[in-house]
Amino acid sequence: MGILTVLIWLPIFGGLAVLAAGRRDDLPPEAFRAFRWVALAVSMATFVLSLPLWTGFDRTTAEMQFVERVPWIPAFSVEYFLGVDGFSMPLILLTTFLTPLVVIAGWKSIRVRQAQYLASFLVLEGLMIGVFAALDALLFYVFWEAMLIPMFIIIGVWGGERRVYATVKFFLYTFLGSVFMLIALIYLYLQAGSYNILAFHALPLSLTEQLWIFGAFLAAFAVKVPMWPVHTWLPDAHVEAPTGGSVILAAVLLKMGGYGFVRFSLPITPDAAGSLSLLVIGLSLVAVVYISFVALVQQDMKKLIAYSSIAHMGFVTLGFFLAWGIVGRTGDLPGIAMGITGGMVQMISHGFVSGALFLCVGVMYDRLHSRQIADYGGVVNSMPRFATFMVLFAMANAGLPGTSGFVGEFLVILASFQADFWYAFLAATTLVVGAAYTLWLVKRVIFGPVANDGVAGMQDLDGREFLVLSLVAAAVLLLGLWPGPLVDVMGATVDNLTNHIVQSKL
């Protein structure tokens, strides 16, 4: 049994075991405490077992590694085909790193159906890893759709007052977009004779075929990122989701849209991507600029961070699609690689930073049961340790040098200059507006005099909360101060995609 199979099915079967054992309502409290430890053990084991992906990864090749391949449905040439490269491996590690933290974060805040809550996250973890590891298109689609179920349950059962509305909206947006992707995958299967994603990359498709396929992929991946104007499901989902749901939704699920672009859209339909690059760049810049101003006026902390996520994910798609502007203007391969690398680094960084900010909101909500900025003020006076973490993550969200938030955005802006000055100018505005809404949040929530008795009575971080935030803070600082290892891991894969894009223009 290969390592990728273990990483996918260990949390799924662990989650199903927790679900089966905890389905009774008459269990004593110590039983639910045991479930928490089992869920933590499974998620920690998954993280530890994922580390060989990093240590054993060959950074000199763009070939798929840790490959597992066996027939699944031979009549239709469907395979259980897994593997990772420089794009997927870091995203798997991001998933396995954050899941134990989400389990710990819900240790005390979830008081009803605890076993089911923990089981949902374990099953979701396995399915998300499956999305990043699948190299068979039908297998990818199965994981892609299946992961909607546990997230649907997480928001719908443990969410806020409008959880049903938010859940249905989330499901409909993502499911409808995925239907178009399925049609495109079936067409590619008919052309290639198999569902092998790597075989799709080599298909000699006409421009007309590519345009239709690209549009189908765009419908699925743009919703997942989410790009403007199909972003409206995200703020509702974040506001209503429990803290753990918001963390995984922002840190991992949104990255699947970006991953879809580099795994499917860019290598399979490079000519169509070039023809429509101005459209995607325009939508990305709208997200970066307009949505940043929308974030500036939010009164709900979760909504502010949700809109901030949309703006920051705009950098991801901007970095990916700058390539054709650079090809047309300078033909500079390093510039193209810089944009793609910046987009990938931005995805990993945003996973840490957005997840950390939602964890911080969860810490405050557990104490005051409010997400409204107006209900806070002077938190630093009663929670100095928490305030230190909150300010650090806010600075990372604003792109402060030395934090992970700076690296990806800086690379994308540098690449933007090589494509068009105005791309760079508009992209750089987020450094100003992003700092504005982030600092405005910190000023109103953390600093100043104590706003009310509720804030005055808030207790500082306990050991469990301090551990969770410390681990994420270490990741934010490590990536910000030493991004080289992550960039090196992606290097060969980025170069391979860059060459593929350039060759399509010859």
C-alpha positions as CSV (number, residue, x, y, z in Angstrom):
1,M,0.0,0.0,0.0
2,G,1.5,3.3,-1.1
3,I,1.8,6.4,1.1
4,L,-0.8,8.4,-0.8
5,T,-3.4,5.7,-0.3
6,V,-2.7,5.7,3.4
7,L,-3.0,9.5,3.6
8,I,-6.4,9.3,1.8
9,W,-8.0,6.4,3.5
10,L,-6.6,6.6,7.1
11,P,-8.6,9.7,8.0
12,I,-11.6,8.5,6.1
13,F,-11.8,5.2,7.9
14,G,-10.8,6.9,11.1
15,G,-13.6,9.3,10.7
16,L,-16.1,6.5,9.9
17,A,-15.0,4.6,13.0
18,V,-15.5,7.7,15.2
19,L,-18.9,8.3,13.6
20,A,-20.0,4.7,14.2
21,A,-18.9,4.6,17.8
22,G,-20.4,8.0,18.6
23,R,-23.8,7.6,17.0
24,R,-25.6,6.9,20.3
25,D,-26.9,9.9,22.3
26,D,-26.8,8.1,25.7
27,L,-23.0,7.8,25.9
28,P,-21.3,9.2,29.0
29,P,-19.1,12.4,28.7
30,E,-15.9,10.4,29.0
31,A,-16.8,8.6,25.8
32,F,-16.9,11.9,23.9
33,R,-13.6,12.9,25.4
34,A,-12.2,9.6,24.1
35,F,-13.5,10.4,20.6
36,R,-11.6,13.7,20.7
37,W,-8.3,11.9,21.4
38,V,-9.0,9.3,18.7
39,A,-9.7,12.0,16.2
40,L,-6.6,13.9,17.2
41,A,-4.5,10.7,17.0
42,V,-5.7,9.9,13.5
43,S,-5.1,13.5,12.2
44,M,-1.7,13.6,13.8
45,A,-0.8,10.2,12.4
46,T,-1.9,11.5,8.9
47,F,0.3,14.5,9.3
48,V,3.4,12.5,10.4
49,L,2.9,10.0,7.6
50,S,2.7,12.9,5.1
51,L,6.2,14.2,6.0
52,P,8.0,11.7,3.7
53,L,6.3,13.4,0.8
54,W,8.6,16.4,1.6
55,T,11.7,14.6,2.7
56,G,11.6,12.1,-0.2
57,F,10.6,14.5,-2.9
58,D,12.9,14.8,-5.9
59,R,13.2,18.5,-6.6
60,T,15.0,18.1,-9.9
61,T,12.2,16.6,-11.9
62,A,8.7,17.5,-13.0
63,E,7.6,13.9,-13.2
64,M,4.9,12.6,-10.9
65,Q,6.3,11.0,-7.8
66,F,5.0,8.5,-5.2
67,V,2.9,7.1,-8.1
68,E,0.2,4.4,-7.4
69,R,-1.7,2.9,-10.3
70,V,-4.1,0.0,-10.5
71,P,-7.2,-0.6,-12.7
72,W,-10.4,0.6,-11.2
73,I,-13.1,0.3,-13.9
74,P,-11.2,-1.4,-16.8
75,A,-14.1,-1.4,-19.2
76,F,-13.9,2.4,-19.3
77,S,-10.1,2.7,-18.8
78,V,-10.6,4.2,-15.3
79,E,-7.7,3.8,-12.9
80,Y,-7.0,4.3,-9.3
81,F,-4.1,6.6,-10.3
82,L,-2.3,8.7,-7.7
83,G,0.8,10.8,-7.7
84,V,2.2,14.2,-6.7
85,D,4.4,16.9,-8.1
86,G,5.5,20.4,-7.0
87,F,2.0,21.8,-7.2
88,S,0.1,19.1,-5.3
89,M,2.5,18.0,-2.7
90,P,2.7,21.3,-0.7
91,L,-1.1,21.5,-0.7
92,I,-1.4,18.0,0.7
93,L,1.0,19.0,3.5
94,L,-1.0,22.2,4.1
95,T,-4.1,19.9,4.6
96,T,-2.5,17.5,6.9
97,F,-0.9,20.3,9.0
98,L,-4.2,22.2,9.5
99,T,-6.5,19.3,10.2
100,P,-5.1,18.5,13.7
101,L,-5.3,22.1,14.6
102,V,-8.9,22.3,13.6
103,V,-9.6,19.2,15.8
104,I,-7.9,20.8,18.7
105,A,-9.6,24.2,18.1
106,G,-13.1,22.5,18.4
107,W,-12.1,20.7,21.6
108,K,-14.4,22.7,23.8
109,S,-16.4,24.9,21.5
110,I,-18.4,22.1,20.0
111,R,-20.8,20.7,22.6
112,V,-23.4,18.8,20.5
113,R,-22.8,15.8,18.3
114,Q,-19.0,16.0,19.0
115,A,-18.2,12.6,17.4
116,Q,-20.1,13.5,14.2
117,Y,-18.3,16.8,14.1
118,L,-14.9,15.3,14.4
119,A,-15.7,12.5,12.0
120,S,-16.8,15.0,9.3
121,F,-13.4,16.7,9.4
122,L,-11.5,13.5,9.2
123,V,-13.5,12.3,6.2
124,L,-13.1,15.7,4.6
125,E,-9.4,15.6,5.1
126,G,-9.1,12.3,3.3
127,L,-11.2,13.5,0.4
128,M,-9.3,16.7,0.0
129,I,-6.0,14.8,-0.1
130,G,-7.6,12.6,-2.8
131,V,-8.4,15.7,-4.9
132,F,-4.7,16.8,-4.8
133,A,-3.3,13.3,-5.4
134,A,-5.7,12.0,-8.1
135,L,-4.2,11.7,-11.6
136,D,-7.3,10.0,-13.1
137,A,-9.9,12.5,-14.1
138,L,-12.9,10.4,-13.0
139,L,-11.2,9.6,-9.6
140,F,-10.5,13.4,-9.3
141,Y,-14.1,14.2,-9.9
142,V,-15.4,11.7,-7.4
143,F,-13.2,13.2,-4.7
144,W,-14.0,16.7,-5.8
145,E,-17.8,16.1,-5.5
146,A,-17.6,13.9,-2.4
147,M,-15.8,16.5,-0.3
148,L,-18.9,18.7,-0.6
149,I,-20.8,16.3,1.6
150,P,-18.9,16.7,4.9
151,M,-18.5,20.4,4.4
152,F,-22.3,20.6,3.7
153,I,-22.9,18.8,7.0
154,I,-20.4,20.9,9.0
155,I,-22.0,24.2,8.0
156,G,-25.6,22.8,8.0
157,V,-25.4,21.2,11.5
158,W,-23.0,23.3,13.5
159,G,-23.4,26.6,11.7
160,G,-25.2,29.8,12.7
161,E,-28.8,30.9,12.5
162,R,-28.8,31.2,8.7
163,R,-26.8,28.0,8.2
164,V,-29.4,26.3,5.9
165,Y,-29.4,29.2,3.5
166,A,-25.6,29.4,3.5
167,T,-25.2,25.6,3.1
168,V,-27.6,25.3,0.2
169,K,-26.1,28.3,-1.6
170,F,-22.6,26.8,-1.1
171,F,-23.7,23.5,-2.4
172,L,-25.6,24.8,-5.5
173,Y,-22.8,27.1,-6.6
174,T,-20.1,24.5,-6.4
175,F,-22.1,21.6,-7.7
176,L,-23.5,23.4,-10.7
177,G,-20.0,24.6,-11.7
178,S,-18.7,21.0,-11.4
179,V,-21.3,19.7,-13.8
180,F,-19.7,21.6,-16.6
181,M,-16.3,20.2,-15.6
182,L,-17.7,16.7,-15.8
183,I,-18.9,17.3,-19.4
184,A,-15.4,18.5,-20.3
185,L,-13.7,15.5,-18.7
186,I,-16.0,13.1,-20.6
187,Y,-15.2,14.9,-23.9
188,L,-11.5,14.6,-23.1
189,Y,-11.9,10.9,-22.3
190,L,-13.4,10.4,-25.7
191,Q,-10.5,12.1,-27.3
192,A,-7.7,10.4,-25.3
193,G,-9.3,7.0,-24.7
194,S,-8.7,7.1,-21.0
195,Y,-9.2,9.4,-18.0
196,N,-5.4,9.9,-17.5
197,I,-5.0,13.6,-16.7
198,L,-1.4,13.5,-18.0
199,A,-2.6,12.2,-21.3
200,F,-5.0,15.1,-21.5
201,H,-2.0,17.4,-21.4
202,A,-0.7,16.0,-24.7
203,L,-4.0,16.1,-26.7
204,P,-3.7,18.2,-29.9
205,L,-7.0,20.1,-29.4
206,S,-8.2,22.8,-31.8
207,L,-8.7,26.3,-30.5
208,T,-12.5,25.9,-30.7
209,E,-12.3,22.7,-28.6
210,Q,-10.0,24.4,-26.1
211,L,-12.3,27.4,-25.8
212,W,-15.3,25.2,-24.9
213,I,-13.3,23.0,-22.5
214,F,-11.6,26.1,-20.9
215,G,-15.1,27.6,-20.3
216,A,-16.3,24.4,-18.7
217,F,-13.3,24.3,-16.4
218,L,-13.6,28.0,-15.6
219,A,-17.2,27.5,-14.4
220,A,-16.0,25.0,-11.9
221,F,-12.7,26.5,-10.7
222,A,-13.8,30.2,-10.7
223,V,-16.6,29.3,-8.2
224,K,-14.2,27.4,-6.0
225,V,-11.5,30.1,-5.9
226,P,-13.9,32.1,-5.8
227,M,-13.6,34.7,-8.5
228,W,-15.7,37.8,-8.9
229,P,-18.7,37.7,-9.7
230,V,-19.4,34.1,-8.5
231,H,-18.0,34.8,-5.1
232,T,-21.2,35.6,-3.2
233,W,-21.5,32.2,-1.6
234,L,-18.3,32.6,0.3
235,P,-19.1,35.3,2.8
236,D,-22.4,33.6,3.7
237,A,-20.7,30.3,4.2
238,H,-17.9,31.7,6.3
239,V,-20.2,33.7,8.6
240,E,-22.5,30.7,9.3
241,A,-19.8,28.0,9.5
242,P,-18.3,27.0,12.8
243,T,-14.7,28.1,13.4
244,G,-13.2,24.8,12.1
245,G,-15.3,24.9,9.0
246,S,-14.2,28.5,8.2
247,V,-10.6,27.5,8.7
248,I,-10.7,24.5,6.3
249,L,-12.9,26.3,3.8
250,A,-10.5,29.3,3.5
251,A,-7.3,27.4,3.9
252,V,-7.8,24.4,1.8
253,L,-11.1,24.3,-0.2
254,L,-10.5,27.6,-1.9
255,K,-7.1,26.3,-3.1
256,M,-8.7,23.6,-5.1
257,G,-9.9,26.2,-7.6
258,G,-6.4,27.5,-8.1
259,Y,-5.0,23.9,-8.2
260,G,-7.6,23.1,-10.9
261,F,-6.2,25.9,-13.1
262,V,-2.6,24.6,-13.0
263,R,-3.6,20.9,-13.2
264,F,-6.3,21.2,-16.0
265,S,-6.9,24.6,-17.6
266,L,-3.4,25.8,-18.3
267,P,-1.7,22.6,-19.5
268,I,-4.8,21.1,-21.3
269,T,-6.1,24.3,-23.0
270,P,-3.1,26.7,-23.2
271,D,-4.2,28.4,-26.4
272,A,-7.7,29.1,-25.0
273,A,-6.2,30.3,-21.7
274,G,-4.1,32.7,-23.8
275,S,-7.1,33.9,-25.8
276,L,-9.1,34.5,-22.6
277,S,-6.3,35.6,-20.4
278,L,-7.4,39.2,-20.4
279,L,-10.8,38.1,-19.2
280,V,-9.4,36.2,-16.2
281,I,-6.8,38.9,-15.5
282,G,-9.6,41.5,-15.5
283,L,-11.7,39.4,-13.1
284,S,-8.7,38.9,-10.9
285,L,-8.0,42.6,-10.7
286,V,-11.6,43.3,-9.9
287,A,-11.3,40.9,-7.0
288,V,-8.0,42.4,-5.9
289,V,-9.2,46.1,-6.0
290,Y,-13.0,46.2,-5.7
291,I,-13.4,43.4,-3.1
292,S,-10.7,45.0,-1.0
293,F,-12.9,48.1,-0.7
294,V,-15.9,45.9,0.1
295,A,-13.8,44.4,3.0
296,L,-13.1,47.9,4.3
297,V,-16.7,48.6,5.2
298,Q,-17.6,45.2,6.9
299,Q,-18.8,45.2,10.5
300,D,-18.7,41.5,11.0
301,M,-15.1,40.1,11.5
302,K,-15.8,36.9,9.6
303,K,-17.2,38.8,6.7
304,L,-14.2,41.1,6.6
305,I,-11.8,38.1,6.5
306,A,-14.0,36.3,3.9
307,Y,-13.8,39.3,1.5
308,S,-10.1,39.6,2.3
309,S,-9.8,36.0,1.1
310,I,-11.4,36.7,-2.2
311,A,-9.1,39.7,-2.7
312,H,-6.0,37.7,-1.9
313,M,-7.0,34.7,-4.0
314,G,-7.3,37.2,-6.9
315,F,-3.5,37.3,-6.7
316,V,-3.4,33.6,-7.4
317,T,-5.3,33.7,-10.6
318,L,-3.6,36.9,-11.6
319,G,-0.2,35.2,-11.3
320,F,-1.3,32.2,-13.2
321,F,-2.6,34.1,-16.2
322,L,0.0,36.8,-16.5
323,A,2.0,34.3,-18.5
324,W,0.4,35.2,-21.9
325,G,1.0,38.9,-21.3
326,I,4.6,38.3,-20.6
327,V,5.0,36.0,-23.6
328,G,3.4,38.6,-25.9
329,R,5.5,41.5,-24.6
330,T,8.9,40.1,-23.6
331,G,8.9,36.3,-24.0
332,D,10.7,36.2,-20.6
333,L,10.4,32.6,-19.3
334,P,11.7,33.6,-15.8
335,G,8.9,36.2,-15.6
336,I,6.3,33.6,-16.5
337,A,7.7,31.2,-13.9
338,M,7.7,34.0,-11.3
339,G,4.0,34.7,-11.8
340,I,3.1,31.0,-11.5
341,T,5.4,30.5,-8.5
342,G,3.9,33.6,-6.8
343,G,0.4,32.3,-7.3
344,M,1.3,29.0,-5.7
345,V,3.2,30.5,-2.8
346,Q,0.2,32.8,-2.3
347,M,-2.1,29.8,-2.0
348,I,0.0,28.2,0.7
349,S,0.5,31.5,2.6
350,H,-3.2,32.4,2.4
351,G,-3.9,28.9,3.8
352,F,-1.9,29.7,6.9
353,V,-2.9,33.4,7.3
354,S,-6.6,33.1,6.6
355,G,-6.9,30.0,8.8
356,A,-5.1,31.8,11.6
357,L,-7.4,34.8,11.4
358,F,-10.5,32.6,11.5
359,L,-9.0,30.8,14.5
360,C,-8.5,34.2,16.2
361,V,-12.1,35.2,15.6
362,G,-13.2,31.8,17.0
363,V,-11.2,32.5,20.2
364,M,-13.0,35.8,20.7
365,Y,-16.4,34.4,19.8
366,D,-16.0,31.6,22.3
367,R,-15.7,34.2,25.0
368,L,-18.1,37.0,24.0
369,H,-20.3,35.2,21.5
370,S,-20.2,38.0,19.0
371,R,-18.5,38.6,15.7
372,Q,-19.4,42.3,15.5
373,I,-16.4,44.6,15.5
374,A,-18.4,47.2,17.4
375,D,-18.8,44.8,20.4
376,Y,-15.0,44.7,20.9
377,G,-12.2,47.2,21.7
378,G,-9.2,47.1,24.0
379,V,-8.8,43.4,23.9
380,V,-5.1,43.8,24.4
381,N,-5.8,44.9,28.0
382,S,-7.4,41.6,28.9
383,M,-5.8,39.2,26.4
384,P,-2.2,40.4,25.8
385,R,-0.9,37.0,24.5
386,F,-3.9,36.7,22.1
387,A,-3.4,40.2,20.9
388,T,0.2,39.5,20.0
389,F,-0.9,36.6,17.7
390,M,-3.8,38.6,16.3
391,V,-1.5,41.5,15.3
392,L,1.1,39.2,13.8
393,F,-1.5,37.5,11.6
394,A,-3.0,40.9,10.7
395,M,0.4,42.1,9.5
396,A,0.8,38.9,7.5
397,N,-2.6,39.5,5.9
398,A,-1.5,43.1,5.0
399,G,1.7,41.7,3.3
400,L,4.3,42.8,5.8
401,P,7.8,41.7,4.7
402,G,9.1,38.9,6.9
403,T,5.7,37.2,6.9
404,S,4.4,34.7,4.4
405,G,1.8,37.2,3.1
406,F,4.5,39.2,1.5
407,V,6.3,36.6,-0.6
408,G,3.6,35.5,-3.0
409,E,2.1,39.0,-3.5
410,F,5.6,40.4,-4.1
411,L,6.4,37.8,-6.8
412,V,3.0,38.3,-8.6
413,I,3.5,42.1,-8.6
414,L,7.0,41.7,-10.0
415,A,5.7,39.5,-12.7
416,S,2.8,41.9,-13.4
417,F,5.4,44.6,-14.3
418,Q,6.7,42.4,-17.1
419,A,3.2,42.0,-18.5
420,D,1.8,45.5,-18.2
421,F,2.5,48.4,-15.9
422,W,-1.2,48.9,-15.1
423,Y,-1.6,45.3,-14.0
424,A,1.1,45.9,-11.5
425,F,-0.3,49.3,-10.5
426,L,-3.8,47.8,-9.8
427,A,-2.4,44.8,-8.1
428,A,-0.3,46.9,-5.8
429,T,-3.3,48.8,-4.6
430,T,-4.2,45.9,-2.4
431,L,-1.0,46.5,-0.4
432,V,-2.6,49.9,0.5
433,V,-6.2,48.9,0.8
434,G,-5.4,45.6,2.4
435,A,-3.3,47.3,5.1
436,A,-6.2,49.8,5.5
437,Y,-9.0,47.2,6.3
438,T,-6.6,45.0,8.3
439,L,-5.2,47.8,10.5
440,W,-8.7,49.3,10.9
441,L,-9.9,45.9,12.2
442,V,-7.0,45.6,14.6
443,K,-7.4,49.2,15.8
444,R,-11.1,48.8,16.6
445,V,-10.8,45.3,18.1
446,I,-7.4,45.0,19.8
447,F,-6.3,48.5,20.8
448,G,-7.8,51.4,22.7
449,P,-9.6,51.4,26.0
450,V,-11.6,48.5,27.2
451,A,-15.0,48.8,25.4
452,N,-17.3,47.1,27.9
453,D,-17.5,44.7,30.8
454,G,-17.6,41.7,28.4
455,V,-14.2,42.5,27.0
456,A,-12.9,43.3,30.5
457,G,-13.8,39.8,31.6
458,M,-12.3,37.9,28.6
459,Q,-9.7,35.4,29.7
460,D,-6.4,35.1,27.8
461,L,-5.4,32.1,25.8
462,D,-5.4,28.7,27.5
463,G,-2.6,26.2,26.7
464,R,-4.6,24.5,23.9
465,E,-5.3,27.8,22.1
466,F,-1.8,29.0,22.6
467,L,-0.4,25.8,21.1
468,V,-2.6,26.1,18.0
469,L,-1.9,29.7,17.3
470,S,1.8,29.2,18.0
471,L,2.1,26.5,15.4
472,V,0.4,28.6,12.7
473,A,2.5,31.6,13.7
474,A,5.7,29.6,13.2
475,A,4.5,28.5,9.8
476,V,3.7,32.1,8.8
477,L,7.1,33.4,9.9
478,L,9.1,30.4,8.5
479,L,7.6,30.8,5.1
480,G,8.0,34.6,5.2
481,L,11.7,34.5,6.3
482,W,12.8,31.4,4.4
483,P,10.6,30.7,1.3
484,G,13.4,29.1,-0.6
485,P,12.6,25.4,0.2
486,L,9.0,25.8,-0.9
487,V,10.0,27.6,-4.1
488,D,12.6,24.9,-4.8
489,V,10.0,22.2,-4.4
490,M,7.8,23.9,-7.0
491,G,10.7,24.8,-9.3
492,A,10.8,21.9,-11.8
493,T,7.0,21.7,-12.0
494,V,6.7,25.4,-12.6
495,D,9.4,25.3,-15.3
496,N,7.7,22.4,-17.0
497,L,4.3,24.3,-17.1
498,T,6.1,27.4,-18.3
499,N,7.7,25.6,-21.2
500,H,4.4,24.1,-22.1
501,I,2.8,27.5,-22.2
502,V,5.5,29.0,-24.3
503,Q,5.5,26.1,-26.8
504,S,1.8,26.6,-27.3
505,K,2.5,30.1,-28.5
506,L,5.1,29.1,-31.1
